[in-house]
Amino acid sequence: MKNTRKLALSALLSATGVIFLLFGSFLQVLDLTAAALASFVIVLAVIEIGGKYPVLIYFSVSLISILILPYKMPAVFFIAFTGVYPLLKAQFERRHPAVSWTLKLSTFNVMLGLLIFFIRILLPRELIDLRENINFLETFEILVFLLANAAFIIYDIAVTSIINIYIVKVRKLLKLENYF
């Protein structure tokens, strides 16, 4: 593929990612869903373009969305995890499945731990300093980690299935292998 086609496709994918995040910003209930949908533009870029373009798309979607979205949480989710995860997933899955899952889960838990750390910093001190809330917060964080890991495993399996369907069926149906 020529560089002009790669650049044009990158621009279209970047705009699509920002639009997904914009919907999540307007419909705040769907902020995680919008971030997950926006991550598929990175997946498509990894599959179709490769090289540096998926990273450039990640940075452009991240920068534009954090600047223009009225409600920033979809952009934060995209920047913190769903946007960078397809790049890491492509690298992790080149290894043995046990190593791949270890890397995926450890990366997710580090990112989740950082998110919880920053939430603790942003929460008012009165909520954190109350002695009766400390046990509740620790129990809640453990519950969040368990549920988030289960959701992450389901998300990863779903992304893998969608990638397989795209490569095996959609590309052939639309005859995209001739274009890209």
Long-range contacts (C-beta under 8 A, 24 or more apart in sequence): 1-49, 1-180, 6-49, 6-51, 6-53, 7-53, 9-45, 9-48, 9-49, 9-53, 9-180, 10-45, 10-49, 10-53, 10-56, 10-57, 10-60, 13-41, 13-42, 13-44, 13-45, 13-57, 14-41, 14-57, 14-60, 14-61, 14-64, 16-41, 17-41, 17-42, 17-57, 17-61, 17-65, 17-78, 17-83, 18-61, 18-64, 18-65, 18-68, 21-61, 21-65, 21-69, 21-74, 21-75, 21-78, 22-65, 22-68, 22-69, 24-71, 24-73, 24-74, 25-69, 25-70, 25-71, 25-72, 25-73, 25-74, 25-75, 26-70, 26-71, 28-71, 28-73, 31-71, 31-73, 31-74, 31-77, 32-74, 32-77, 34-74, 35-74, 35-75, 35-77, 35-78, 35-81, 35-82, 35-83, 36-82, 36-155, 38-74, 38-78, 38-82, 38-83, 39-78, 39-82, 39-83, 39-85, 39-86, 39-159, 40-86, 40-162, 42-83, 42-86, 42-87, 43-86, 43-159, 43-162, 43-163, 43-166, 44-166, 46-86, 46-87, 46-90, 47-163, 47-166, 47-167, 48-176, 48-180, 49-180, 54-86, 54-87, 55-87, 58-83, 58-84, 58-87, 80-111, 80-114, 80-115, 81-108, 81-111, 86-159, 89-156, 89-159, 104-152, 104-156, 105-149, 105-152, 108-148, 108-149, 108-152, 109-145, 109-149, 112-144, 112-145, 112-148, 116-141, 116-144
